[in-house]
Amino acid sequence: MDQGPFRQTAGGAFPFGGLAGAMAKGHLACRREGMAMDGVKAVMGSIRQILIEVWDPIGVRGIPQARDEYDGYVGAVARAWMERADVAALRALLEGITEREIGLPAGSGDAQGAAEQIAAL
C-alpha cells in the first residue's frame, strides 16, 4: 500500500487526523530527501500558522481561543506539501476543504495566498 511521503515504522496505521500525534510519538518517518522529523514538525507548525493567519475561511484570525480551529486540516495539507504539490494543487485542496468540510464557498478564505506560502516552505 502506497503511504505517500510517509512510511510506517512502528505501531498501526495512522489516518490524516492522527498524523501529528503519530509523528510526535515517532511512529512515522519522512521520505522527503532525508528531512528529519524535527524539520517535518517545523513545517507542520508553519502550515498551522499559515492556515490561521492567511487562509482563515471562517475569520477567526484574531481570536486567541481559536488558534486551533484548523488543526484538523494540517495533516492533509502537510501530506500534500510532502508530495510536492504545487500552488494550484494546494489551493484546490484548501478550497475543497472550505467547501466540503467547512461548508462555505471556496472564496471564503485566501486559499491562493496560503497555497503560495505553503509551497514556498
N, C-alpha and C positions, 0 to 999 in steps of 0.2 A: 504494500500500500504506500503510495507517494504521500509523504508528510511535508511537502514543500520545503521551506528553508530550515525546518527543524527536524531533528531525529530524536526518537525516544531513547534515553539511556538507562532508565530505571523506572519501576512503577508501571502504572497503567497508562491508558491513552488520555490525553487532555484536550477538551474542546476549546474553541477560541475563548470562551468566558473564563476558563481556568488557566489560560496561558500564563498570565502574570504570576499567579500563585505557583504554578509548576516551575517556572523559571526561578523564582525565589528559592524554591526548595532544591534547585539543582537537577531537576529531572530531565531537562531539555538541553541540548547543545545546539549551537548555531553552526550552519554550514556556510555562512557568508564570508568567504575569504578569510577564515581564521579569526573572525571577530570574537573576542572574549565575552563571556556572559555580562561582565560589568559594562561593556560597550553596548550590548543589546539593552540592558536595563536603562542606560542613559538615553538611548534612542527612544525607548518607550516613555520615559519621563518627558522627553521633548515633545513627543507626539501628544501626550496627555495635555501638556501646556498649550500646544497649538490648537487642539480641539476646543478647549475652553476659551482661549483668548482670540482666536482668529475665526474658526468655523462657527461655533456658538449659534446653532439654528434656533434655539428657544430663548436666547437673550438673557442668559444668567451670568455673563462675564463678571460683573461687578459684585456679585453676591458671594461672600466668603463661604457660606454654608453649602453652596452649590459647586464647589471646586471638584467634586467627584461625579458630577452629573453625567459626563460622557465616558467614564472609566470603562463601562461595559463594551465600548467600541474600540478601545486602544489595541486589543489583541488582533482584531481583524485588520486594522489599519497597519499595525506593525508587521503582520504577516505579508500584506501587500507590498510594503516597503522592502521587506527581506527578499521578496520575489522580484525586486527591481521594477515595480510598477512605475509607469511614467506619470506625468502630471494628469493627463487625460483619464487614465485608469483610476488614479487616486480620487480625482474629482467625481468620477462616476460612482465610485464606492461610497463616498460621503453623501452624494445626492441620493443614492439608493437608500442609505441608512435614514436620511432625513425623511424620505417619503414612506418607506415600508416600516421602519422601526418607530420613528417618532411621530409619523402621521401628518407631517407638514409638507407644503410644496417644496420642490427641490431647491428653489431660490431662497429659502429661508435662512440660510447661513452663507458665509463666504467660503464655499467649497473650493473655488478656484485658488484663492489666496492660501488657504490651508494646504491644499494639494501641492502648490508650489513650494511652500516652506518644508513640507514633509519630504518631498522628493529631493530637496537640497540637503537633507541631513546626511 
